[in-house]
Amino acid sequence: MTRCRRKRKIALKPGDYVDEISLPFTTPSVLFSLILFFFFFEIASIGFMFGLVIGLVLAAQLLAFVLPALLRTLMQILDARSKGKEPDPPVIEFLSWVGNVWTLFPIVHLALFVYAFYIADKLFGDDTAYILAIAYALFLPASLIVLTLTHSVIESMRPGALIALLRRCGAKYLVAPLFLIGSVYLVYWLIRHTDMRILAEFVGFYLMFASFALFGGIVRPLQLQRELDIPDATLVVEEELHEQQSLVRTAVLNHAYGLISRGNREKGLAHLYRELADDPDSATGWFWYYDRMMRWERNNAGLVFAQQYLHHLLQDGENVAAVKVMLRCRLVNAAFKPLADDIPLAIYAAEQSHNEELASFLR
């Protein structure tokens, strides 16, 4: 049997790195965010012109207001680039310190680094402190990437999870810490050797945004989001839209069930396929119908529907999701197989997921 092999992109090309680094200038939403937060930072800095006490008070109040939005925006950039999407501009909900606490965790990283650097410098001198800073920079991108992928603070600090990510990324991961170290050095050099403080600060903000875009871009070819089943964060408006879609789909499925239960399976399934053709989010719709049909007491129709769903997944290269569908259907009926024309792609998907037992069954 001829097997279908698809080449997967395993690394970014040099031009892709440039695209990620230049994202703050080439993407309007990111450029808007960059200018907005830089503007707030400059307002806070102006306060120091009236004295240290006034400056600290003004800066503290402004940071307490803006910092959560900045952190969430940076994490949103990393998350969007890891999926190959264009980041959205910040929204008013980002200003709150409540909700999605994992997005605020980078501030803990900063506090830990400052404290560790201070202690190392005080006890062992500058050289040891700089070595510690470099070591911290080597693992910081990995920690932020794992945090974005899992939404788990614990996972982002667990050595096993970080090492697993480094193994998946390979040598190309080094681009992230090297860019981070180079960015810090460039800003430090501008502050020490130029009188243009505002330029150094703007470059610092730009490189910070570019770093998070680069972190996401490096792991995008691995498509780790698909393996972890982490849903995208949604706004209230989107959640309401999903509820409306669920109501519509429930009515459609009830009608299909009525037809199928009266022995007209072909017409019931045809009704579902017609509705899916008009569904604004057909990918979610296919899974929604499939998941509920597999819960029916008599799910023969669900298995037939699953074959069509599987066809779409395999055609779209959704290998991990396809393997999950096949495994679930085989629990219901051990003889379940995809459509005949989809067998080569199904074998390839099973092999990509290292499920030799499933691959052997399909051959």
C-alpha positions as CSV (number, residue, x, y, z in Angstrom):
1,M,0.0,0.0,0.0
2,T,1.3,3.4,-0.9
3,R,1.8,5.6,2.1
4,C,1.3,9.3,1.9
5,R,4.1,11.4,3.4
6,R,3.8,15.0,4.1
7,K,6.8,17.2,4.9
8,R,6.4,19.1,8.1
9,K,8.1,22.3,8.6
10,I,10.5,21.8,11.5
11,A,12.3,25.1,11.7
12,L,12.0,28.7,10.8
13,K,13.9,30.1,7.8
14,P,16.2,33.1,8.3
15,G,13.5,35.3,6.8
16,D,11.0,34.1,9.3
17,Y,13.2,35.2,12.2
18,V,13.4,38.6,10.6
19,D,9.6,38.7,10.3
20,E,9.1,37.9,14.0
21,I,11.7,40.4,15.2
22,S,10.2,43.1,12.9
23,L,6.6,42.3,14.0
24,P,6.3,45.4,16.3
25,F,6.7,47.6,13.3
26,T,5.0,45.6,10.6
27,T,1.8,44.6,12.6
28,P,-0.5,47.6,13.4
29,S,-2.0,46.1,16.5
30,V,1.5,45.4,18.0
31,L,2.8,48.8,17.0
32,F,-0.2,50.4,18.6
33,S,0.5,48.5,21.8
34,L,4.2,49.4,21.7
35,I,3.5,53.1,21.4
36,L,0.8,53.1,24.0
37,F,2.9,51.4,26.7
38,F,6.0,53.5,25.8
39,F,3.8,56.6,26.2
40,F,2.7,55.5,29.7
41,F,6.3,54.7,30.7
42,E,7.4,58.2,29.6
43,I,4.6,59.8,31.6
44,A,5.8,57.9,34.7
45,S,9.4,59.0,34.0
46,I,8.5,62.7,33.8
47,G,7.4,62.5,37.5
48,F,11.0,62.1,38.5
49,M,11.7,65.7,37.3
50,F,9.8,66.9,40.4
51,G,11.9,64.8,42.8
52,L,12.5,61.2,43.8
53,V,9.5,60.9,46.1
54,I,7.0,62.4,43.7
55,G,8.5,60.4,40.9
56,L,8.2,57.1,42.8
57,V,4.6,57.8,43.8
58,L,3.6,58.7,40.3
59,A,5.4,55.7,38.8
60,A,4.0,53.3,41.3
61,Q,0.4,54.4,40.7
62,L,0.8,54.3,36.9
63,L,2.6,50.9,37.0
64,A,-0.1,49.4,39.2
65,F,-2.6,50.5,36.6
66,V,-0.7,49.6,33.4
67,L,1.6,46.7,34.3
68,P,-1.0,43.9,34.1
69,A,-2.1,45.1,30.7
70,L,1.5,45.2,29.5
71,L,2.2,41.7,30.8
72,R,-1.0,40.3,29.3
73,T,-0.2,42.0,25.9
74,L,3.2,40.4,25.8
75,M,1.9,37.0,26.7
76,Q,-0.8,37.4,24.0
77,I,1.8,38.2,21.5
78,L,3.8,35.1,22.4
79,D,0.6,33.0,22.3
80,A,-0.6,34.4,18.9
81,R,2.8,33.9,17.2
82,S,3.1,30.3,18.5
83,K,-0.1,29.7,16.5
84,G,0.8,31.8,13.5
85,K,-1.8,34.4,14.2
86,E,-1.7,38.2,14.3
87,P,-1.9,39.5,17.9
88,D,-5.0,41.4,18.9
89,P,-4.6,44.9,20.4
90,P,-5.0,45.1,24.3
91,V,-8.5,45.4,25.6
92,I,-9.9,47.1,28.8
93,E,-10.0,43.7,30.6
94,F,-6.2,43.6,30.5
95,L,-6.0,46.3,33.2
96,S,-7.4,44.1,35.9
97,W,-5.2,42.2,38.3
98,V,-8.0,39.5,38.6
99,G,-8.4,36.6,36.2
100,N,-5.9,34.7,34.0
101,V,-3.3,35.0,36.8
102,W,-0.8,33.0,34.7
103,T,-0.5,35.9,32.3
104,L,1.0,38.0,35.2
105,F,3.6,35.5,36.2
106,P,6.5,37.2,34.2
107,I,6.6,39.8,37.0
108,V,7.6,36.9,39.3
109,H,10.4,36.0,36.9
110,L,11.6,39.6,37.0
111,A,11.5,39.8,40.8
112,L,13.4,36.4,41.2
113,F,16.0,37.5,38.7
114,V,16.6,40.9,40.4
115,Y,16.9,39.3,43.8
116,A,19.2,36.5,42.6
117,F,21.4,39.0,40.7
118,Y,21.6,41.2,43.8
119,I,22.6,38.4,46.1
120,A,25.1,36.9,43.7
121,D,26.7,40.4,43.2
122,K,26.9,41.0,46.9
123,L,28.3,37.7,47.9
124,F,30.5,36.7,44.9
125,G,31.0,39.8,42.8
126,D,30.1,41.1,39.4
127,D,31.5,38.1,37.3
128,T,29.3,35.6,39.2
129,A,26.3,37.8,38.9
130,Y,26.7,38.2,35.1
131,I,27.1,34.4,34.7
132,L,23.9,33.9,36.7
133,A,22.2,36.5,34.5
134,I,23.3,34.6,31.3
135,A,22.2,31.3,32.8
136,Y,18.8,32.8,33.7
137,A,18.4,34.2,30.2
138,L,19.0,30.7,28.7
139,F,16.0,29.2,30.4
140,L,13.6,32.3,30.6
141,P,12.2,31.9,27.1
142,A,11.5,28.2,27.7
143,S,9.7,29.0,30.9
144,L,7.5,31.6,29.2
145,I,6.8,29.4,26.3
146,V,5.7,26.5,28.6
147,L,3.6,29.0,30.6
148,T,1.8,30.1,27.4
149,L,1.2,26.6,26.2
150,T,0.0,25.1,29.4
151,H,-1.3,28.1,31.3
152,S,0.3,26.5,34.4
153,V,2.8,28.4,36.6
154,I,4.0,25.1,38.1
155,E,4.7,23.6,34.7
156,S,6.6,26.7,33.6
157,M,9.0,26.2,36.5
158,R,9.3,22.4,36.4
159,P,12.7,21.4,35.0
160,G,11.3,18.3,33.3
161,A,8.9,20.4,31.2
162,L,11.6,22.9,30.3
163,I,14.0,20.1,29.3
164,A,11.3,18.4,27.2
165,L,10.7,21.7,25.3
166,L,14.4,22.2,24.7
167,R,14.6,18.7,23.2
168,R,11.7,19.4,20.9
169,C,13.1,22.7,19.8
170,G,16.7,21.6,19.3
171,A,19.5,24.0,18.5
172,K,17.2,26.6,17.1
173,Y,16.0,27.4,20.6
174,L,19.3,29.2,21.2
175,V,18.2,32.0,19.0
176,A,15.8,33.1,21.7
177,P,18.2,33.5,24.6
178,L,20.9,34.9,22.4
179,F,18.5,37.6,21.1
180,L,17.4,38.3,24.6
181,I,21.0,38.7,25.9
182,G,21.9,40.8,22.8
183,S,18.9,43.0,23.4
184,V,19.8,43.7,27.0
185,Y,23.4,44.5,26.1
186,L,22.3,46.9,23.3
187,V,20.0,48.8,25.6
188,Y,22.8,48.9,28.2
189,W,25.3,50.2,25.6
190,L,22.9,52.9,24.5
191,I,22.3,54.1,28.0
192,R,26.1,54.2,28.8
193,H,27.4,55.7,25.5
194,T,24.6,58.0,24.2
195,D,22.8,61.0,25.7
196,M,19.6,60.0,24.0
197,R,17.8,58.4,27.0
198,I,14.4,58.3,25.3
199,L,15.9,56.5,22.3
200,A,17.4,53.8,24.6
201,E,14.0,53.4,26.3
202,F,12.1,53.1,23.0
203,V,14.6,50.6,21.7
204,G,14.2,48.6,25.0
205,F,10.4,48.5,24.5
206,Y,10.8,47.5,20.9
207,L,13.2,44.7,21.7
208,M,10.9,43.5,24.5
209,F,7.9,43.1,22.2
210,A,10.1,41.6,19.5
211,S,11.5,39.0,22.0
212,F,8.1,37.7,22.9
213,A,7.1,37.5,19.2
214,L,10.4,35.6,18.5
215,F,9.7,33.2,21.4
216,G,6.3,32.3,19.9
217,G,7.7,32.0,16.4
218,I,10.4,29.5,17.4
219,V,7.9,27.0,18.7
220,R,5.2,27.6,16.0
221,P,6.6,24.9,13.6
222,L,6.2,22.3,16.4
223,Q,2.5,22.9,16.6
224,L,2.5,22.2,20.3
225,Q,-0.8,23.9,20.9
226,R,-2.6,21.2,18.9
227,E,-1.1,18.5,21.2
228,L,-2.1,20.1,24.5
229,D,-5.8,20.8,23.8
230,I,-5.5,24.3,25.5
231,P,-8.4,26.4,24.3
232,D,-7.9,30.0,23.2
233,A,-8.8,32.7,25.7
234,T,-12.2,34.2,24.8
235,L,-13.8,37.5,25.6
236,V,-17.3,37.8,27.0
237,V,-18.7,38.7,23.6
238,E,-17.1,35.5,22.0
239,E,-18.5,33.4,24.9
240,E,-22.0,34.7,24.2
241,L,-21.5,33.9,20.5
242,H,-20.5,30.4,21.3
243,E,-23.6,30.0,23.5
244,Q,-25.8,31.1,20.6
245,Q,-24.0,28.7,18.2
246,S,-24.5,25.8,20.7
247,L,-28.3,26.6,20.8
248,V,-28.5,26.5,17.0
249,R,-26.4,23.3,16.8
250,T,-28.6,21.6,19.5
251,A,-31.7,22.3,17.4
252,V,-30.0,20.9,14.3
253,L,-28.8,17.8,16.1
254,N,-32.3,17.2,17.6
255,H,-33.8,17.3,14.2
256,A,-31.2,14.9,12.8
257,Y,-31.7,12.6,15.7
258,G,-35.4,12.5,15.0
259,L,-34.8,11.4,11.5
260,I,-32.1,8.9,12.4
261,S,-34.2,7.4,15.2
262,R,-37.0,6.8,12.7
263,G,-34.7,4.8,10.5
264,N,-33.8,7.5,8.0
265,R,-30.0,7.8,8.9
266,E,-29.0,9.0,5.4
267,K,-31.4,12.0,5.5
268,G,-30.4,12.8,9.1
269,L,-26.7,12.9,8.3
270,A,-27.4,14.9,5.1
271,H,-29.1,17.5,7.3
272,L,-26.0,17.8,9.5
273,Y,-23.7,18.1,6.5
274,R,-25.8,20.9,5.0
275,E,-25.8,22.8,8.3
276,L,-22.0,22.4,8.6
277,A,-21.6,23.8,5.1
278,D,-23.2,27.1,6.4
279,D,-21.6,27.0,9.9
280,P,-19.3,30.1,10.4
281,D,-17.0,27.9,12.5
282,S,-17.2,24.5,10.7
283,A,-14.1,23.1,12.4
284,T,-15.7,23.5,15.8
285,G,-19.0,22.4,14.5
286,W,-17.7,19.1,13.2
287,F,-16.2,18.3,16.6
288,W,-19.4,19.5,18.4
289,Y,-21.7,17.2,16.5
290,Y,-19.2,14.3,16.5
291,D,-18.7,14.5,20.3
292,R,-22.4,14.5,21.1
293,M,-23.3,11.8,18.6
294,M,-20.7,9.5,20.1
295,R,-22.6,9.8,23.4
296,W,-25.9,8.4,22.0
297,E,-27.0,5.0,23.2
298,R,-27.0,3.8,19.6
299,N,-24.1,5.5,17.9
300,N,-23.8,3.7,14.6
301,A,-24.8,7.0,12.9
302,G,-22.1,8.7,15.1
303,L,-19.5,6.3,13.7
304,V,-20.5,7.1,10.1
305,F,-20.4,10.8,10.9
306,A,-17.0,10.2,12.5
307,Q,-15.6,8.9,9.2
308,Q,-16.6,12.1,7.5
309,Y,-15.1,14.2,10.3
310,L,-12.0,12.1,10.1
311,H,-11.7,12.8,6.4
312,H,-11.7,16.6,7.0
313,L,-9.1,16.3,9.8
314,L,-6.7,14.2,7.7
315,Q,-7.1,16.4,4.7
316,D,-6.3,19.4,6.9
317,G,-3.2,17.7,8.4
318,E,-4.8,17.6,11.9
319,N,-3.0,14.3,12.6
320,V,-3.2,14.4,16.4
321,A,-6.9,15.1,16.4
322,A,-7.4,12.4,13.8
323,V,-5.7,9.8,15.9
324,K,-7.8,10.8,18.9
325,V,-11.0,10.3,16.8
326,M,-9.9,6.9,15.6
327,L,-9.0,5.7,19.1
328,R,-12.3,6.9,20.6
329,C,-14.3,5.2,17.8
330,R,-12.4,2.0,18.2
331,L,-13.4,1.9,21.8
332,V,-17.0,1.9,20.6
333,N,-16.4,-0.5,17.7
334,A,-13.0,-2.2,17.5
335,A,-13.5,-2.7,13.7
336,F,-13.8,1.0,13.0
337,K,-11.7,2.3,10.2
338,P,-11.6,5.6,8.2
339,L,-13.0,5.8,4.6
340,A,-11.0,3.6,2.2
341,D,-9.5,6.7,0.4
342,D,-8.3,8.1,3.8
343,I,-6.4,5.0,4.9
344,P,-3.0,6.1,3.7
345,L,-3.3,9.5,5.5
346,A,-4.6,7.7,8.6
347,I,-1.6,5.4,8.7
348,Y,0.7,8.4,8.3
349,A,-1.1,10.2,11.2
350,A,-0.8,7.1,13.4
351,E,2.9,6.8,12.6
352,Q,3.5,10.5,13.3
353,S,1.9,10.0,16.7
354,H,4.1,7.0,17.4
355,N,1.0,4.7,17.7
356,E,2.3,1.6,15.9
357,E,-0.5,-0.5,17.1
358,L,-3.1,1.7,15.3
359,A,-0.9,2.0,12.2
360,S,-0.6,-1.8,12.0
361,F,-4.4,-2.2,12.4
362,L,-5.0,0.2,9.5
363,R,-2.6,-1.5,7.1
